[in-house]
Amino acid sequence: MVRTKLILTIVVTIISFGATGLWFVLSEKQEAQERREKFFGSTKEYPTSGGEKMKIEW
């Protein structure tokens, strides 16, 4: 009985540490992605007013 509880405790501890580590890794990747988008991103607004009209050539 004690051995079963010990094994279950160890398994739960390993799973909880693994889940915590995975959470930290994924959150760091998300923050890095946000920093990358902010640094390399564009304004996403492309003004189309003004300028010259396209000339069609046949």
Secondary structure, 3 states (H helix, E strand, C coil): CHHHHHHHHHHHHHHHHHHHHHHHHHHHHHHHHHHHHHHHCCCCCCCCCCCCCCCCCC
